[in-house]
Amino acid sequence: MDWTNFNFHFEGLDRHLARIQEKKNRLDVLRPLSDAAVRQLRNSLALEWTYHSNSIEGNRLTLQETKMVIEDGLTIQGKTLREHFEAVNHQEAIELIEELVHSTYRLQAANILPVHALVLQKIEKEFAGRYRNAGVRIAGANFVPPNALKVDYLMEELIAWVNNAGNSIHPVIKAAIFHHRLVWIHPFFDGNGRTARLVFNLLLMKEGFPPAIILKNDRKKYYDALNRANQGDYGKLLLLVMQALERSLDIYLSNLNNTYDDYQSITDIVSEPGFPYGQEYISLLARRGKIDAFKEGRNWLTSKDAVLQYMELRKRRRG
């Protein structure tokens, strides 16, 4: 696979990757984690993962309703049977991903197909776990997926690239590129997005990272980023993936170290007497990944120290 015509870089990429790696190192120091802590965090993130991934595709269940369907087997009035099945299916697909996670895992089609089969079970059984055998068009996308006759070859090529890239590319970048390329190949009639977000997290989790969850509120950014990647510019997609991953790392670290309260909304930080920077500027730094920040709903959370440290670094670079 020739990547010479693709742009993987944006301003601050190396600094952002270094910050993510530093947080993963801090998480590694805490390992092995207690069973109780891991179970609570894993269940919480798995529920969010299912809710947000399904919501991106149009599922109308709320986070609480998703929890009730998965954990209690309840039926939610006003929601379709398909929406209920999508929640249960995705949760079972996550369980398969977690079973596959191992530091020596090598990606293979024999695992991708069962993940897709779980995503579509009870919904579209005739397509579940099978590559498409006809052309498709995607509403709103700036490309037409490859001919169905090329799907097998393109998937084999992508899988070989993932397994052979080794240390030549950072695992977070590799996972983000895989995510886009699977969506671009569009190997299935339905369920491509959910499957891509599941398997790309398998690649991250085998490296010791928590899952990166693309938020429902970032749906437009996400599709815009994928469209940019179709044209060879991976910058927006990489930033979105890294922000999602950093959010999960922050959730793990802040819960394990009891430091969640260190993070505040940007509105609260800038309203402190004497704080020298405005909300719009700090929000811009957060959106661009320049400061340690993560998103909850529509709000960015960061710390006063993170902002001041960035400003001090910027001042030193200017000399």
C-alpha positions in Angstrom: 0.0 0.0 0.0 1.5 3.3 -1.1 1.0 6.1 1.5 3.3 8.6 -0.1 0.4 10.8 -1.3 -1.2 11.0 2.1 -0.8 13.7 4.8 -0.7 12.3 8.3 0.6 15.4 10.1 -0.8 18.6 11.6 0.6 21.3 13.9 1.2 19.8 17.3 0.9 16.2 16.3 4.1 15.1 18.0 3.4 17.0 21.2 -0.1 15.5 21.3 1.2 12.0 20.8 3.8 12.5 23.5 1.1 13.6 25.9 -1.0 10.5 25.1 2.1 8.3 25.5 2.9 9.9 28.9 -0.6 9.2 30.1 -0.4 5.6 28.9 2.9 5.3 30.8 1.2 6.5 33.9 -1.5 4.0 33.4 1.0 1.2 32.9 2.7 2.1 36.2 -0.7 1.4 38.0 -0.9 -2.0 36.4 -2.0 -4.6 37.3 -5.2 -2.8 38.1 -7.6 -4.2 40.7 -10.4 -6.4 39.3 -13.1 -4.2 40.8 -11.6 -1.0 39.3 -11.2 -2.5 35.9 -14.7 -4.0 35.9 -16.3 -0.7 36.7 -14.3 1.4 34.2 -14.6 -1.2 31.5 -18.4 -1.5 31.9 -18.8 2.2 31.9 -16.8 2.8 28.8 -18.4 -0.2 27.0 -21.8 1.3 27.6 -20.7 4.7 26.3 -19.0 3.0 23.3 -22.2 1.2 22.4 -24.4 4.3 22.9 -22.2 6.8 20.9 -21.3 4.4 18.1 -25.0 3.5 17.5 -26.1 7.1 17.9 -23.6 8.2 15.2 -25.5 5.8 12.9 -28.9 7.2 13.8 -30.0 5.0 16.8 -32.3 7.1 19.0 -31.8 5.3 22.3 -30.4 7.6 25.0 -27.5 6.5 27.2 -29.8 5.6 30.0 -32.1 3.7 27.7 -29.1 1.8 26.2 -28.1 0.8 29.7 -31.7 -0.4 30.4 -31.8 -2.5 27.2 -28.4 -4.1 27.7 -28.4 -4.7 31.4 -32.1 -5.2 32.2 -33.5 -6.5 29.0 -36.2 -3.8 29.0 -38.2 -2.6 26.0 -38.3 1.2 25.5 -41.6 2.6 24.4 -41.4 4.6 21.1 -38.1 3.0 20.0 -37.9 0.4 17.2 -37.1 -3.3 17.6 -34.0 -2.7 15.4 -32.7 0.0 17.8 -33.0 -2.4 20.7 -31.2 -5.1 18.7 -28.4 -2.6 17.7 -27.7 -2.0 21.4 -27.5 -5.7 22.3 -25.6 -6.6 19.2 -22.9 -3.9 19.7 -22.4 -4.9 23.3 -21.8 -8.6 22.3 -19.4 -7.4 19.6 -17.4 -5.5 22.3 -17.3 -8.7 24.3 -15.7 -10.5 21.3 -13.2 -7.6 20.9 -12.2 -7.9 24.5 -11.7 -11.7 24.1 -9.4 -11.1 21.2 -7.2 -8.4 22.9 -3.7 -9.7 23.4 -0.3 -7.9 23.0 0.7 -10.5 20.4 -2.6 -10.3 18.4 -2.3 -10.1 14.6 -5.3 -8.7 12.7 -7.0 -11.2 10.4 -10.2 -11.3 8.4 -11.3 -14.3 10.3 -11.8 -12.0 13.3 -13.2 -9.0 11.4 -16.0 -11.0 9.9 -17.4 -12.4 13.2 -17.3 -8.9 14.7 -19.4 -7.7 11.8 -21.7 -10.8 12.1 -22.5 -9.8 15.7 -23.1 -6.1 14.7 -25.8 -7.3 12.3 -27.2 -10.4 14.0 -31.0 -10.3 14.5 -31.1 -7.3 12.1 -29.8 -8.3 8.6 -28.8 -12.0 8.9 -28.3 -12.4 5.2 -25.5 -9.8 5.2 -24.0 -10.5 8.6 -20.3 -11.5 8.5 -20.1 -11.4 4.7 -18.4 -9.1 2.3 -20.7 -7.3 -0.1 -21.1 -8.7 -3.6 -22.4 -5.6 -5.3 -21.7 -1.9 -5.5 -22.9 0.6 -3.0 -23.3 4.4 -2.8 -23.0 6.4 0.4 -25.3 9.4 0.9 -23.3 12.6 1.8 -19.9 11.0 1.1 -17.4 12.5 -1.4 -16.4 9.1 -2.9 -17.9 5.9 -4.3 -16.6 2.7 -2.6 -14.5 0.3 -4.7 -16.0 -2.3 -7.0 -17.2 -5.3 -4.9 -14.9 -7.6 -6.9 -11.9 -5.7 -5.3 -13.1 -6.0 -1.7 -11.3 -9.3 -0.9 -8.0 -8.0 -2.3 -8.2 -4.6 -0.7 -9.0 -6.1 2.7 -6.1 -8.5 2.5 -3.9 -5.6 1.5 -5.1 -3.5 4.5 -4.7 -6.3 7.0 -1.2 -7.1 5.7 -0.2 -3.4 6.0 -1.5 -3.3 9.6 0.4 -6.4 10.6 3.7 -5.5 8.8 3.9 -1.8 9.6 5.6 -2.7 12.9 7.3 0.2 14.7 7.5 2.3 11.6 4.3 4.1 12.5 2.8 5.0 15.8 0.0 2.5 16.8 -2.5 5.4 17.3 -1.8 6.7 13.8 -1.9 3.2 12.4 -5.3 2.5 14.1 -6.7 5.8 12.8 -5.6 5.0 9.2 -7.0 1.5 9.4 -10.3 3.0 10.6 -10.6 5.2 7.6 -9.4 2.7 5.0 -11.9 0.1 6.2 -14.7 2.7 5.9 -13.4 3.7 2.5 -13.3 0.0 1.2 -16.8 -0.3 2.7 -16.6 -4.1 2.6 -20.1 -4.7 3.9 -23.6 -3.6 2.7 -24.3 -2.3 6.2 -22.5 -2.0 9.6 -19.2 -0.6 8.2 -18.9 2.3 10.6 -19.7 0.3 13.7 -17.3 -2.5 12.6 -14.5 0.0 11.8 -14.9 1.6 15.3 -14.8 -1.8 16.9 -11.8 -3.2 15.1 -9.7 0.0 15.2 -10.2 -0.1 19.0 -9.0 -3.7 19.0 -5.7 -2.4 17.5 -5.5 0.2 20.2 -6.4 -2.1 23.1 -3.8 -4.7 22.1 -1.2 -1.9 22.6 -2.5 -1.3 26.1 -4.7 1.7 25.4 -8.3 2.0 26.5 -10.9 2.2 23.7 -11.2 5.6 21.9 -14.9 6.6 21.7 -16.0 9.0 19.0 -18.8 11.0 20.7 -22.2 11.5 19.2 -21.8 15.2 19.5 -18.8 15.0 17.2 -20.7 13.2 14.5 -20.4 16.0 11.9 -16.7 16.5 12.7 -16.2 12.8 12.3 -17.9 12.5 8.9 -16.1 15.7 7.7 -12.8 14.2 8.9 -13.5 10.9 7.0 -14.3 12.9 3.9 -11.0 14.8 4.2 -9.2 11.5 4.6 -10.8 10.3 1.4 -8.8 13.2 -0.3 -5.6 12.2 1.5 -5.7 14.6 4.5 -5.7 12.6 7.7 -5.1 15.5 10.0 -8.6 16.1 11.2 -9.3 12.4 11.7 -6.0 11.8 13.7 -6.9 14.8 15.9 -10.4 13.5 16.6 -9.1 10.0 17.3 -6.4 11.3 19.6 -8.8 13.5 21.5 -11.2 10.5 21.9 -8.3 8.3 23.2 -7.0 11.0 25.5 -10.5 11.3 27.0 -10.5 7.6 27.8 -7.1 7.8 29.3 -8.1 10.7 31.4 -11.2 8.8 32.6 -9.0 5.9 33.7 -6.3 7.9 35.3 -8.7 10.4 37.1 -10.8 7.5 38.5 -7.8 5.4 39.6 -6.0 8.4 41.1 -9.1 10.2 42.4 -8.1 13.3 40.4 -11.3 13.9 38.3 -12.1 17.0 40.3 -8.8 18.6 38.9 -10.6 19.1 35.6 -13.0 22.0 35.2 -15.2 23.4 32.5 -13.4 26.1 30.5 -16.2 28.6 31.5 -15.3 28.0 35.2 -11.6 28.4 34.6 -11.7 31.7 32.7 -14.2 33.2 35.2 -11.6 33.0 38.0 -10.5 36.5 39.0 -7.3 37.5 37.2 -7.2 34.6 34.7 -5.6 36.2 31.7 -7.1 34.3 28.8 -10.6 34.2 27.3 -13.0 31.3 26.9 -12.9 31.3 23.1 -9.1 31.1 22.9 -8.9 28.3 25.5 -11.7 26.4 23.7 -9.7 26.7 20.5 -6.6 25.3 22.1 -8.7 22.4 23.5 -10.3 21.7 20.1 -6.9 21.7 18.4 -5.4 19.3 21.0 -2.8 21.8 22.1 -3.7 21.5 25.8 -4.5 18.6 28.1 -8.3 18.6 27.7 -11.2 16.2 27.1 -14.8 16.4 26.1 -17.9 15.5 28.2 -21.0 16.0 26.1 -20.6 19.4 24.5 -18.3 20.8 27.1 -14.5 20.8 27.2 -12.8 20.1 30.5 -9.3 21.1 31.3 -7.2 22.4 34.2 -5.8 25.8 35.0 -2.3 24.2 35.2 -2.7 22.7 31.7 -3.4 26.1 30.2 -0.6 27.9 32.1 1.9 25.1 31.2 1.1 25.5 27.5 1.4 29.3 27.7 4.8 29.0 29.4 6.0 26.5 26.8 4.9 28.8 24.0 6.7 31.7 25.7 9.9 29.8 25.9 9.7 28.7 22.3 9.4 32.3 21.2 12.6 33.0 23.1 
